[in-house]
Amino acid sequence: MVGVQVAATCVLLTVTCLLARGAIRSAHLDVLFDYEKMVIADPQLYEHSLPPKIEQQRLEDITTRLAQIPGVDGVAIAVAPPLSGRRWVTSLPGLPLLYPDNVSASYFSVMRLAIVRGRTFLPGEQNIAIVSQSAARVMWANEDPIGKVWEFDGKNLTVTGVVKDSGANEFINPGSIEAYTPLSDERMQEAMLIVHTTGNPVGLVRMAQSATSLPGAPVFVSLMREGLSDLTQPLRKVIIIVAALALGAGFLAAAGILGLFTFTVAQRTREIAVRIAIGAQATDVLRAITSQSVAPILIGAAAGVFISYAVGSIIHAQLYGVRPLDLFSYIVALAGFAVIVVVAGLSPALRALSINPASTLRHE
């Protein structure tokens, strides 16, 4: 039973450390775009069922108005902007998770994503695609992707360019790939606008909302960085829950170890008294009372480490790039468990060392 308590404590302590490391890493994400200076504007065209031409005109009008606001240095259109709370993800045979998006030609300049091969979209182009560097490596390992025909979403798309990885999805699903196609009529009503500012975007939110909203057609504007907070909020809640469970398991393990050591001392009181009477040192006494208890503790700790690795592999996508076998997390967790063992065993150890051989043997 003590071994099971030890294993559960080690698992919960380690998982808590892994999740905490992931949360810390999520606050320092390695993304290429400047999300701190971006806002997202959602014209909510899906609420109005407008013809495609009217939707396009409405988007162009909003784009023009946003571009005229002081402090705005770029506006782009995308169906699933990063950190917008909207995610378009698909799984293709033999490939990692793919994050596609319908975007305008200005998307790459606004997001500061450099085209490393080929070119961006031209006005009016359809059935073409720009892929990320990671996608190019996965799909055409040792070949030039430019000009390749790629079958996706029921269409044959010609690859015209390769763009740097944005990093927007890699911290959610490490190894994911990205692809971009021109904004189509079918996805026009889902379009959102990305606005890049030269300064603090907080003051821009209200200005953008008032400048672009029309009667009966409000535009919802939010800071892009708020999306990051929303993305990591579930992780923070999970950390609190797992940490609370780890605390409870730690108390149970401490109680089990305390009981085990206390029982051992009570059972072997006469033996300890004899050992002390014939000159046993404190280390000899401690070795005597812990020899029977070490095995279940070590077996439980080893099982806990193994289970922790299995759990870490399962929740790897929520760890923001922290490895399931993160050495620092395991060291901290095992150090915390060692403290529990020392604290739990301190009282029985002091009791064993304070045994008076004469009175104990006389009583026995």
N, C-alpha and C positions, 0 to 999 in steps of 0.2 A: 504493500500500500504506500509506503514511504517512497519507493522507487517510482510509482505512478505519479505521486504528488510532485516529486522532483522533476520528472519529465514534463509534466504540464506547466510547471513554473518556468522551466528553461524555454519551452516553446513560446509561451506568452511574452516572456521578457525579450526574447530574440525578435519575435515578430513586431513587438512594440518599437524596438530599436530600428528595425528595417523600415517600418512605416515612418518613424520620425526622421530618419535620414532622407527618405523620399520626399517628405514634406519640406525639409530644409532645402533640398535640391530644387524643388519646384519653385522656390522663391528666387532662384538664380538660374533661370532657364537659359540655355544656350540657343536662342532664336536669332535669326538674322534680321527680322523686321523690327522696327522701332515701335512696339506696341504701346509704350508709355506715352507716345505723342499721337496716338490715333484714336479716332472715334468711329463708331459704326452707326449708320443711319438706315433704318428700315422703313421704306415707304408703304409697306403692307399692301402691295398691289393685289395680293391674293384675296383681299377682303372685298374687292370691287368687281371682279370678273370683267375686266376691260378687254377690248380687242387688242391684239399684239401691237398694232401701229400706235394706238393710244398709250399703251404701256411704255413703248419705246420713247414716245414723245415726252411722257411724264418723267421718265428716268433722265432724259437729256436735259429737261428743264431743271430738275433737282440738282443735277450735276453742275449746271451752269451757275445756279444760285449759290451752291456750296463753294465753288471755286472763287466766287467774288467776295467771300467773307475774308476780312483781314486776318492774316495769320495762317491761312490755308495755302499749302504749296503743292497739293496733289489730291485728286479724287479718282477712285477706281470703282468698278462694279464687280461683284462676285455673288454667286448663289450661296456659298458656304464660307464666309470669311473666317479666318482663324480667331479663336476665342470668342466667337459670336453666340455660342450655345447651339449652333446648328452644325451638324456633322453629316457629311455624305461619304460613306465608306462602303467598299465592296470587296469581295474576295474572288479572285480569279484563279483558275486551276494552275498549280505550280508556282504561284507568286505570293509574296507577303501581302498584308492588307494594303489595299490601294485607296488613296484619298483623292478622288477626282473633283474638279470644280469647273463651272462655267464662269469665265471672267472676261473683262474688257481688255483691250490691248494695253491700256495704261496701268493695269494691275501690277506688272512686274517693276515698273519704275516707282510707283507709289510704295510698294512693299520692299523696295530696295533689294530685289532679287535679280542678280545679274544673269543675262543670257550668256552662257559660256560656249555654246555652239549654235550655229544656225541663226534664226531670226524669230521675232515675235509675230503676232497676227497682223494681217493687212485688213483694211476696211472691207467689210462684206464677205470675208473668207469664212467658209464653213468646212466641216469634215477634215479639219486639221487638228493637230495636238502638239503641245509642248510638254515634255516630260522632265522630271527632276533628275539630277545626276544619279541618285540611288536607283531610280526606275530604269535609267539607261543601262546601268551596270547589271541589273538583274535580268532585264529582258533581252539585251543585246550585249553580252559580256565583252566579246572581243571584236565587235563590229561597229561600224559607224551608224548611229541611229537615225541620222538625218536622211529623210526620204523613205524610211521604212513605213510599210503599211501595217497598221495595227487595228485589229478588229475589236471594237469596244462598244458596248451599249447598242448593239445591232447595227453599227455603222463601221465602214472602213475608213480609218483616219490616217492621214499622212503626217508623219512627224516632221515638223519644220524647225524645232529648236530644242535645246537642252538648257535647263535653268538650274541654278543652285538650289539645294535642299533648303526649305524654309525653316525646318526645325519645329514647325507648329504642331506636328503630329507625332514626331519621334519620341517626345517625352511621355506620350500616352501609350503608344505602341511602338517600342523600339524596332527598327528594321522596316518600318512602313515606307511606302513609296507614294509619289504624288504625280498627278497628270492634270493638265489644264486644256480646256477646249473653249472656243469662242462662245459668247453668250448666245443662246438659241431662243427662238420664239416660244418653245415649249416650257422653258425654265424662266422666262422673262418675269412672270408674276412673283417668283420667289427671290428676285434680285435684291441685294442689299448694297449699300455704298460704303466704301472705306475712305475716310478723310484723314490725310496726314497734315499735321500742324507744325509750325516752326517753334512754338513755345508750349506753355502749359495748356492742355486741351480742356481743362475743367470749365473755363469761362466760355468756351466755344459751344458747349452742348446746347445751352438755351438759345444762343444766337442762331445756331444751325436749325434748331427745331422751329423757331419762329419764322426764319427766312424761307423754309422749304415747305411748311405745312399749308394746306389749302382747306377751306371750309369743307368738312365732311371727309377729309383725306389727310389725317395727321401723319407726321413722320416721327417715328420713335428713334431718338438719338441717345446713345450710351457710350461711355468710355470703354475702349477695348480692354484695358487692364482689369476692369470689373469682371470680365469673362474669365480671367485667370483666377481670381478669387473664388468665383462660383465653381470653377473646375476643381479646385483643391479643397473646397469646403467639405465634401463628403469624406475626403481623406482625413481631415482634422477630426471629424466626428468618430471615424473608425479608430483613430489613435487613442482618443479618450476612452472609448469602450474597451479596447484591448488592454490599455494601461490599467483600467479599473479591474479587469479580469486578472491581469498579471499581479496586481496588488493583493487581490483575494487569494490567488493561488500561492503567492509568496507567504501569506499568513498561514495557510493550510500546511504548506511544506515546512515552515518553521515550527508549527505545532507538532507535526509528525516527527521531525528530527529531534525536537526537544523531548518528546515522549520516549522516543527510541533510546536516546542517550540516558535519560533519567532512569528508565527501566533497566538498562545495562548496569548503571552504577549501583542501583538498589540490589540487583541480582548478584553482583560480584563484590559487594562491600567487604566481606571477610577476606576474599582473595586479595583485594587492593590493600587491605590493612596488613596482611602478611607480607606483600611485596614491599610496602613502605618500611615495615619492621626490619626486613633483612637488607635495607639500603637502596631500594629502587628510587631512581630520580623521577622528577616531575614528567620528563619526556616519556619515561617507561610507563608511568601510570596512564598518561594520555593515550599512548599507543595501545594499551590494554583495553581501554574503554571504547576506543574508536575502531578497533580491528574488525569487529563484527558488523559495524554500521557502514563502513566505507563502501563495501561492495554494492549494496542497493542504491547508495547515493551516486556512485560513479556510473553504474549501469543506467540509472534514470537520467543522469546528465547526458550520457552518450546517446541514449534514445531521443532525448529532447533535441539535441543538435541535429540528428538525422531527420526528425520530423520537421524541425524548423526549416531545413533546406527544402524539403518537399513542399511545405506551405509557401515559402518564399518563391519557389518556381511557379506555383499556381497563381500567386498574386503579383507576379513580376510586372505586369502591365500597369499596376497601380504604384509602382515604386519609383517612377520617373528616372529610370536608368540605373538605379542602385541594384547591384548584382544580388541574386538570392544567397550567394555565399560571400557576403560582404564581411571581411575580416573584422573591421572595427565594430560592427554591430554585435558580432558573436563575442568579441572580447569584453565589450561593455556588459552584455547580458550575463556572461559567465562570471564576471567580476561582481555583478550585483547579486548573483546567486551565491557566490562565495561569502559575501557579507552576511546573507541570510543564514548560511550554515554556521558561520562563526558566532553570530549573535545567538542562534538557537542552542548551540553547544556550549556556550560560555558558562551558564549556570550549572549544568551537570559537571562540567570539568572542574570548576571551582569547588564544588561539593566533594568531588572525588579527591582533590588535592588537600582538602581540609580534614580528611578522615584521621582520627586519632587512633593509632594502632592499639594502644593499651586498653582504652575504654571499649573500643569496638570488639576486640578479642575477648575481653572480660565479659561483655554482654552476650556475645555469641556462645 
